[in-house]
């Protein structure tokens, strides 16, 4: 008996060691999928019959593949005219499965056939369902490894095959797949049967299937069938998305030099997706990203352009050409992030989307400057680590690095490199090496590819310390760190672009490759040298005192991107203990009337960050309010303010955005009394049923003010109104205001709210809002700590594991850093959020170090502001 037990335990251990938690080998390669699923959104489960044509490299008595939570009732292998029954077993929680057969299957072509059932997911992973205005709908979201929860398969990006999809649904529902329907549905056994044409080769994560009583608006982009699809309450708000999608698709076709790569395009919305997903020919978005109109706030129109261009850019770069494995996810997402901003800006230059791109990159530097982190390009040897790649480093840093290389190389040459890459790998997979090779062909400089490698293969933000002597600029590269943190030794090959007046009334822009610790560069001309021409370089700079003052004095004449770069580097200098609040205030005074609203508001936003971190005490906060009143008060008189819906709908985007910034700056000051009165009254009227009383641009402030002087009954009433609504803008705004009251009693009520209308993603948002306010942050912390097991073990545990550390990162002290590490480290150890938690701890500690070393000085400088 002892020997049997020992043998049995050894067998289990051997099996555990053989479980491929990362990439499957090529023993069995899929060649085609035939999916036949019965989906009734009103039921909690679905069923399916799936056939996969597989090529076996050698005879095998078992096949390892993927399937998670599937109740497989039958699996058959058909080969050489025989059918052999197999036994299905899921052998790992992430969805690795094994089919065992009583004899070897022959090498060569084999067809695997499965009958199975499975539950719909509660959140946006796999096949999930949601009730909207009494009707159930089903959507799919398979990235990264959630296709395995919908059907058995080989769930990794390198396996690209055609999919032939059949969906059996109740009568009267719309069914959507990646390809067009192959004729109208027919009735079989009381169900409508929707058969779709075979797709082009796709990886499993890009497959799509949606079923529900959808509303849609159809059109064409040239000859491409185009449709916007949403739940029925949004039926009359789809025209903006149809027109914008048509135009953005055309711009992308021009950029890539080829037609849209799939035979149709559906743009679909759901109320519960965190963002958007680039399913081939069937992209999926959170409602508010597509349900937009011409009168929507500028920020929402910018988000529409950027995100639609991002997801549709993926149709070429990601869908037509797919990363061979998840370690090249950065290439997929970084490029899409860059082209989303580029094409979005081409679609609507008036919205200022190009400066949004730079802002995203500079924000990513806040994460990349931490010692804890990862490079953009990281090895993924365990599928549980894939989610760690979907962060600010991949999107913000990676996108900015792509933009830096594109700017250094020039738009035409960079686009030619992209087109060569797409043409060489269309319909298949590719790696970072393939992309680097395509760029090398057009670069004309052998150092460009090593430069790109140095930014994507190591973490950190370069700090370029510059000193000018006449026309010569001496540059020393270091790694940027904040006050009290010693910089590790790091070396980059940097695509460096400098700008200076040329002495003839024009501008001289010269670009170099910096590959030494210290180098000198010649830039003839007159006046100060701007260290980051266009703001496209992924680096920060440190200057001599005179150089800082020269740039600050002329900041109002800088292009918007350079003004943002100047603010970011000065902000970084303050965080490092070198720059001063007085310098940032002078910069704010110079930029306050800059024609680019991003630039005009950037210095104020930088100062506000320090205030929000509680480094600034009461005297300093008063000084900051006085400065805001002095700078923004005159602007409010110029711009005017009326909170009613649509009053400013016909204004230019820059002016509309600037008014929002002015209100944001003044609403909490003495000069904002009238603003508060107007917004509060507008909120009362709006919530009483007057939809014209309040424009969505002012929802956040208005609902905050509505609740400010009211009791818990008002919070509960507002929450009930939110949950009774499917409006994609009002609902999250009202719930957000309820979370931000700052009252621990309201936080307790919200976090214990048992209402079936409240979605799991909204519970996370409530906790986020509670922890965003210092008055309720510690309550949110205690609640999260006591519920961390349930949060991480829930249906959306992966999302929580990366989101919760970001909430914890809002504290600011060395003691809080130690406490967060002690309380949460063990719970996060084996989750995708482990790195995010380490970042949060370091961020909180660094903030505390800055406060300990410089807090009194910073507060005193704020107190002198006027």
N, C-alpha and C positions, 0 to 999 in steps of 0.2 A: 504493500500500500504506500509506504514512504517513497519507494522508487517510482511508483506511478505518479504520485503527487509531484515529485521532483522533476520527472520527465515532462509532466504537463506544464509546470511553471516555466521550464526552459523553453518549451515550444511557444508558449505565449510570449515570452521575452523575445524569442527569435522573430516571431511575427511582428511584434511591436517595432523591432529595429528595422524591419524591412518595409515599413509603411513609408511611402514617398511623400513627405510633407511638402515638398516643393515641386520641381519639374518632373513630369513623367518622362520615361525614356521612350524610344521609338520602337519598342517591341510590338506594340499595337498602334497603328496610326489610322484615325478615322478618314474616310473618303467622302462620305455623304450621310446626311441625316434626313429621316422622314418622321416628322412629328405629327401625331394625330391626337389632339387634346380635346376633352369635353369640359367646357368651362361654363358654369352657371354662377354668375357673380353673387346671387342671393344665397348660395350654399357655402359652407365653410371649407369644403374640400373640392378638389378637381381630380380627374383621372386621365390616363393617357395610354396610348400604344405608341411605342417609339421603335424605329428600326435604324440601326447604324451600320453602314458598310465599313468594314475595317480591313486593313491589310496587316496580316501577321508576318513578322520578319522570320519567325522560326516556329516549329510546333510548340504548343503550350497547353497545359491543362488548367491554367488560370489566366485571367486578364485583370489587370488593375486599371481602374478608371475612377469616375467621380459620381457621387449621388449622396445627397444629404437629406435625411428625414423622409425618404421615399419608402412607401410600403409596396415593395416589389412582389407581386404574386406569381409572376412567371417570367423566366428568362430562357430563351432558346438561341442556340447558335446553329446557323445553317451554313454548311460547307460541303462542297463536292456532292451535292444532291441529298445530303443527310441532315436531319435535325437532331441536335443533342441538347438535352435539358441541362441547365446549370443551376447553381445555388448562389444567390446574391447575399453579400454580407457587407455592411458598412463597417469599416475597420478603424475609423478615426473620426472624432467629432467634427473636424473641419470638412468632412465629406469625401474622404478617400474610401473607395469600395473595391471589393474583389469578387469576381465571378469565378467559382470553381466548377470544373467539369469532371466527370468520371473517367475521361480519357483525353488524350492530347487532341487538340484541334490542329488541323494541318496548316502548314505555312501557306501564305497566299490569301486570297480574298475570302472573308467570312462576314456573314450578316448576323448581327446581334439583334434580337427582338425582345422587347420588354412590355409587360402589362403592369401597371402600377397605379397608385393613388397617393395623394399628398395633401396636406392642409395649405390653404393660402396663408401667406405671412401677414402679420398685423402691421408691419411697417414696410418701408420701401426697400425691400431686399428679396430677390427672387420674384415669384408671382405673388402680388399682394392686392388686397381689395380694400375699398373704403366706401362708406355710404355718404352720398352727397344729396341733400334735399330729398331724403327718403328712398333714393335709388342706389343700388350697389353697382360698382364699377371695378374692373380688374385691370391692372397695369403690370408690366414687367420692368425690372431693373436688375441686371445681371452682373454689372461690374462691381467688384473684380471677380469673385468666385461664388456667385449666387445663382448662376444658371443651373448648377448641380442640385439646387433645391426645387427646380421646376421639371427637370428631366435627366435621366442617366446620360452621361457623356464624358468626353475628354475635355475637361474644362480648363484649358489654358490657351493663351493667345496664339501660340505658334501653330496650332492645328486649325487651319482655315479650310472649310469645306462648304459646299452648297447645302442649304436647308430647304426642304419642301414641307410646308406647313399646312395642316388642316385644323380648323377650329370648329367644334360643334357647340352651338350656343342655343339658348332659348330664342324664340322668334322675336324679330323686331329689334335686335341689338346690332350695333356696329362692331365688326371685328377687323382688327388691323394687324398686319404683319410687316416684315421688311420689304416684301415684294408686293406687286399689285395682285388683287384677286383675279383668278383665272376664270372669269365669268360670274354670273349672279349666283347667290347661294341656292341650294336645293334642300328639300325637306326629306330627312331620313329619320324614322322612329320618333317623329314629333319634334326633332331639333333641326335648326338651320345648319347646313354644312357649308362652311366657307373654305374653299380651296384656293391656295395661293400659288403663284408661279414659283419655280425654284429660284433661289437667290444666287447672286454671285458668291464666290467663296468668302465665308465669314468665320471669325472665331466665335465660340459660344457666348462670350460676354457682350457681343453686339447683336445677338438675336433679339427679336422683339415680338410680343403678342399682347394685344389690348382688347378688352371686350366691355361694352357697356352701352347705355342709351345716350350716346354722345351727340352733341351738336357739332356741326362742321361748316366751314366756309371754303369753297373750292375755287381754284384759279389755275393759272399756268405761269411758269417762269420760262419764257421762250416756249419750247415744246414740252417742258417738263411738267407733268401733272403735280399740282401743289395743293395741299389742304391744311387748314388749321382746325384742330379738333380739341374740343373741351367739353366739360360738363355743361348741362343745358342752361344753367342760370347765367352762363357767360356768352350765350349765343349771339347777342347783339354787340359784342365787344371784341370781335375777331378781325375786323377789317384792317386795323393798323398793322397787326402781325402779318397778315397776308401780303400787304403792300411792302412792308419792310423786308420780309423774307424773300420776296421776288427780287427786290433790288440788291440785297446782300448776296444772294445766290449768283446773280450776274457779275458782281464785283469779284467774287471768288473764282468764277470760271475764267474771268480775264486774268486774274493773278496766276492761277495754275496753268493757264493756257490749254485747258481741256474742259469738255462739258461735265456737268454734274455726273458723278460716277455710277449712279444707281437709277433705275427706271422711273421712280416716283419719289416724292418727298412729302411725308406727313409730319407736321409739327403738332405735338400732342401735349396737353397739360394735365396735371394732377395736383390736388391741394397738398400732398404730403411729401413730395420729394424735396430734399434739402437744397438742390440746385438744378442741374440739368444733365442729360445723358445723351451721347451722340449715336444712339442705335442707328445702324445703316438704313437710310430711307424712312426712318420712323423715330425721330429725335423726341425726347421727353423732357418737359420743363415743369418747374413749380408754377402754379397758376399765375402768380403776379408778374412773372417774367415775360409772359406772352400776352396776357389780358391787359393790354395797355391801349390808350388812345392818344390822339394828338394833343389833348389838354392835360395829360399826365405830368406830374412834376418832372423836372429835368433829370433828376437822379434816376428815375424809373425809365425814362426814355434812353438814357445812357446805358443802363443795365441791359435793356432789350437789345440794343445794337451790339454791345460787346459780347454778350452771352450767345446770342443767335449766331454771330459771326464766328465765335469760338466753336460752337457745336457743329456748325456747317463746315467750318474749316477742317474739322476732324473727318468729314466724309472722304476727303482726300488723304489727309495726314493722320492716319490712325485706323480708318476703315478700309480704304483702298490699299494703303500700305500700313501694315500692322506691326507693332513691336513683336519681335520673336519671343520675348519673355519679359516679365514685369520689371527687371532691372533697367529696361529701356523705357519704362513708363514716362520718365522725365522728358524724353524726346517728344513723345506724343503730346503730353500736356503742356510742356513749356512752349513748344511751337504754337499750339492752338491758343495758348494764352496770349502770345505775341500777336498772332494774326487776328485774333478776336478784336484787339484794340486797333490794329492797323486798318482792317476792313471796316470796323465800326466807325472809325474816324472818317474814312472815305465815304461811308453812307451818309453821315450827318456831321460835316466839319464844324458846324455851329455849336455842337454839344460839348466840345472840348475833351473828347474821349482819349486823345493821344496823351494828354496830361494825366488822365486816370491811370494809364499804363505806367508812367514814371512813378506815380504815387504808390502803386502796388509794389513796385520794385524796392522803393525806399522803405516801405513798411516791412518788407521781407528782410531787410538788413537788420531790423530789430531782433529777429529770431536768429539770423545767421551770425550775428555778433556774439552770441552765447558760446561758451566753450563746449557745452553739451550740444551735440547736434549730429548732422550727417552731411555728406556731400550731396549734390543734386543727383548724380549718378551713383546709385548704391547697389550692392549685390543683394539679391533676394534669393535666399536658399530655403526659405520656409514660407509657405503661403500665408501663415498668420502674420507675417510682417508686411504684406503688400499694402495694407491700409496706411502704414507709416509714410508711404510715398505720396499720399494725397494731402500735401500740406503747403505752407507758404514757400518752402524751399523749392519745391517742384514748380509751382505756379508763379509766385512772385519773383524769386531769384532766377529760376530757369527762364522765364519769359523776358526778364530784363537782360539776361546774358545773351539770349537770342537777338534781342533788339540792339544790344551793344555791337555784336558782330555784324548785324545787318547795316547799322549806321556806319561802322568803320569800313566795311567792304563796299558800301554803296548799294542802293536799292536794286539796280538792274543786275549787278553781278550776283547778289545774294539770291534774287528771284531765279536767276538761271541755275544756280546750284540746287535750289529747291525743286525746280522742274526736272533736272537731271535725276535727282533722287527718286522722285515720284515715278518717272518714266522707267527707270531701271528696275523698280520693285513693285509695279502696279499689279494688284491681285494677289500679292504674296506678303512676306514678312521681311523685316529689315532690322538692323541694329544701329547703335550709335556709330560704330565704325563705318557703316555704309554712308551715313549722313556726313560724317567728317570727310570721307573720300570724295563725296560730291562737292563739298565746299572747297576742298583742296584743289580740285580741277579748275575752279574759277577764281581762286583767291589771288594768284599772282604774287603771293608772299608766303614762303614756306613756314613762317612763324605763326600764321593765323590759327591753324588747327591746334598746335601746341597751346596757344593762348586760350582757345575755347576749352581744351582739356583741363587746363589749370584751374578754370573756374567751375567746371562741372564735376571734377574728380576730387576736389578737396573743399572742405567747408571754410567759412570765414569771409570777412569783408576786408578788402585792402584799404589801408589808410595811406594816402600819398601826402607826405610832408613836402611842401614846395617853398623854394626860395628863389626870387628873381634877382638877377644881376644884369641890368641892361636888357639885351635881347636873349640872354641865356637863362633858362629855367632849370634849376637843380631839383631833382625829385628823388626822394627816398621812400621806399615802400616798407610798410609795417603791417601788422594785423591789428585791426581796430578792436579795442576793448573799452569797457566803461571804467569809471573811477574805482580804484582799489583792486583791479584784476590785471595780473601780469599777462602781456600778450605772448602767445606761443610763437615760435619761429615758423614763419610760413612765407613761401615765395610764389609769386604769380608771374605769368607772362601776360602783360596787360595791354590790350588795345586802347591806347591813350589818345584822346583828341583834345587839343587846346585851341582857344580862340582869342583873338586880339584885334583891335582896330589896326588897319594896314597903313594909316597915315595918308590915304588918298580918299578918305570919306567912305571907305568900305570896310569889310571885315575879312581877316585872314584866319582860316581854319586849317590847321595842320594836324595830321594823325601820324602816330608813331607806334612801334611795338616796344614796350619796356620789359626787358627780361633780366635786368640786373637789380641788385639791391639799391644802388644809387646810380642815376644817369643824368646827363644834362642834355637839353634839347634847345635848339635855336628857334626863336619865333620873333622875327623882326616886326616892328610896328611901333605903336605908341599906346600909352595907357596901360591899365592892368591886364594881366593874362587871366582869362577865365579857365579854370582847371578841368572843366568837364563840359566840353562844347555840346550844346543841345540837351545836356542832362542825361544822355544815353549810357554813359559809362557806369558799370557796376563797381563803384568805389566811392570812398569819402575822401575829403582833402582837409589838411590842416595847414594854415598859412601864418605868415608873420603878421604882427598886429597891424602894420601899415597896409598890407595887402587886404586883410579883412575889411579895414575901414574903406579902402578904395572900392571894393566890390559892394559893400553895403551902401555907400553913397550913390552908386549908380544903379542900384537894384531895380529901380522903377523903369529903367530902360532895357533890362534884360529880357530875352524871350522867356515865355512862361516856363519851359522846361528847365532852363538854367536857373531861374528864380527858385524853383522847387529844389534843385540840387544845392543851391546856396543855403536855403533854409535847413535842409537835411544835414549838411555838413556842419553848420553852426550848432544845430541841435545836438549832433553827435559830440561836438567839442564841449558843449556844456555838460553832457552826461559823463564825459571823460574827466571833468574837473578843470577844463582849460577855458572854455568860452564863458561868457557872462550873460546874465539876464538883460543887462543894459544894452548889450550888442543886439540881442534878439529883439528888444523893444525898438531900437533904432531901425532895424530891418523891417519890423512891422510898420513903422511910420512911413518908410519909403515905399512899401508895397501896397499900402492900403487902397490906393486908387489904380493899381495895375489893371490893365484891360482884361487880363486873363483871370477869371474868378478863382481858379485853383491857386495861382500865385498870390493873389490879393489876400487870401485867407490863410495861407500856409504858416506864416509866423505866429499868428494868433492861435492856430491849432497846436503848434509846438508848445507854446506857453501853457495852454490849457491842459496839456498832458501832465505837466508837473503839478498843476493844481489838483487834478483828479487823483493823483497818487498820494495826496495828503502830505506831500513834502512841504507845501506852502501853508503857513498858519493864517490866523485871522487877519493880522495887519497886511500880510502879503496878498491875501485874497481881495482885501479892500483896494489895495493899489492896482491890482489887475482889473477890478471892476471900473475904477476911475479911468484907467487907460482905455478900456473898451468904450466907455461913455464918450470920451474925448474923440476917439477915432471913428466910431461907428455911428454916434449920434447924428452928425451932419449928413451921413449917408442915408439914414432913415428918413430924414426930411426930404432928401432928393428923390428917393425911390418910392416913398409912400407905402402905406400898408392897408390892405383890406382883406380880411380872411375869407370872404365869400368865394364860392366855387367858380372857377373860370374867369375871374376878373382879369388875370394876367395871362390868359391862355394865348393871346396873340403877340405877346412880347418876345423879343429875342431871347434865346436860351441863356446867354451870358448874363443878361440883366435879371432874368428870373432867378437864376442860381445865386446871383449876388444878393438879391433881396433875402433869400432864405438864410444866407450866411449872416447878414446884418441882424435879422431877427434872432438867430441862434446866439449871437454875441451879446445882444442887449436884453433879452427877455428876463435874465436873472439880475439885472442891475436896477438902480434907482430910475434911470432913464427909461426903463422898460415897463413902468407902471401901466401906461396906457395900452401897451401891447398885451400885457397880461389880462387887462380888463376886456379888451376886444376878443382875445382868444377864448377866455372863459365864457363870455356871453355867446360866442359862436358855437362852442361845444354844447352848451345847454340847448340852444335852438336845434342843432343838428341831431342830438340824441332824442329830442322831442318830436323828430320827424321831418324837420326842414332840411332836406338834403342839400339845398343850395347855400346853406348858411356857412359851410366850412369846406374849404378846399383840402383835398388829401395831402397837399404839401405841408399843411399845418397840423395834421392829426396828432403827432407825437406831443408837441407842446400843448395843444389844446386839451387833450385828454389828461395829461399830467396836471394841468392847472385845474381842470374840472374836479379832479379827485383831491387836490391839495387841501382844501378846507372842508372836505366832506368826510362822513364817517364810513364805517365798514359797509353799511347798507348800500351806499353809492358804488363801492367797489363791486359788491356782489351783483348789483343791477347791471353795471357795465359789462361784467364777465358774462352774464346771462345774455345780454344783447349780442356780444361777440360770438358766443357759441350757437346762437340762433341764426347767425348770418354765415353765408358762404362767400361774402365779398372778399376777394383775395387781398385787399388793401386794408379795409376797416377791421377785419377780424384780428389779424396779428397786431395791428396798432393798438386796439382796445385792450387785448390781453397783455401787451407789453406795458401799457400804462398801469394796469392793475398790479403787475409785478414790481413796478418801480416806485410804489408809494413810500417804501422805506420803513413801513410799520411792521415789526416782527409778528404782530397778531394777524395781519393780513397775509404775511408770508406763510404762516402756519396754516391758515385756511386754504390758501391756494395750493400748497404742496400736498394737502390731504384731500383735495377736491375729488370726489367720486362722481363724475358726470360722464356718461358714455359718449357725449359729444366731444369731449376733450381728447385730442389725439396725443399719442405718445411723444411725437416731435414737439408738440406744444407744451408738454410738461417740461421738457428740457429747456424750452425757451423761457418758461416761467422761472425756473431755477436760475437761469442766466440773468434775467432781469432783477431778481432778488439780490443776487450777488454783485450786480453792477452798482448798487447803492451802498455806500459805506454804512448807513444806518441799519441795514438788514443783512449785511454781508456775513457777519459772524453767525447769525441764525441760519443762513443758507449753508454755511460751512458745517455747522453741527448737524443739520438735517442730512446733508450729503454724506457725512461720515457715518451716520447711523443707518443709512440706506445704501451704502456703496455696493454691498453684495448684490442686492436686488437690481440696482441700476446697471451694473456690469453684466449681470446674468440674464437680463431681459432681452426681449426680441430685438431691440436696437442697442444692445450692449456695446457693439463696436463703435457706433457713433458717439455714445456716451463716453467711451474710454478716451476719445480724443478731445471731446468738447469740455468735459468737466475740468481737466487740468487747466484749460484756458481761463475758466472761471476762477479757479484757485490762484492763478497768477496775478490777480488784481491786488493782493496784499502787498505790503511794502515794509519789510523789516527782516533782519537776520533771524530774529526769534520766530517769526511766522514761517520763514523758509524751513527752519529746523522742524517746526511743528508739522507742516505739510508733509515733509519727507517721512517723519515718524508715523503719522496717522494713515497715510495713503500708499506708501511705497509697496508694501506687501500685496495689497489688493490689486495694484496695477502691474505687478511683476510680469505676468504672462499675457498681457493684453497689448493690442496695437497702441494703446495710450501710454505705455511705459516711457517712451522718449518724451512725449508731451509733458508728462509729469515731471521728469528731470528738468526739462526746460522751464516749467513753471517755478520749480524750486529755485533754480539759478536766477530767474528773472526777479523773483521776490527778494532773494538775497542781494542781488546787485542794486536793486532799488533801495534796500535798507542800507547798504554800504554808502551809496550816494547821499542818503539822508544823514547818516552818521558823520560823514566827512565834510559835506558841503551844505547840509540842510539849513543851518543857521544863516550862512552867507546867502543862499538862494532866497530864503524868506526875507532877509533884510533888503536884498535887491528888488524883490517884488514890491516891498512896502514903499519904495521910493518912486514907483511908477505913477505917472499921471497922464 
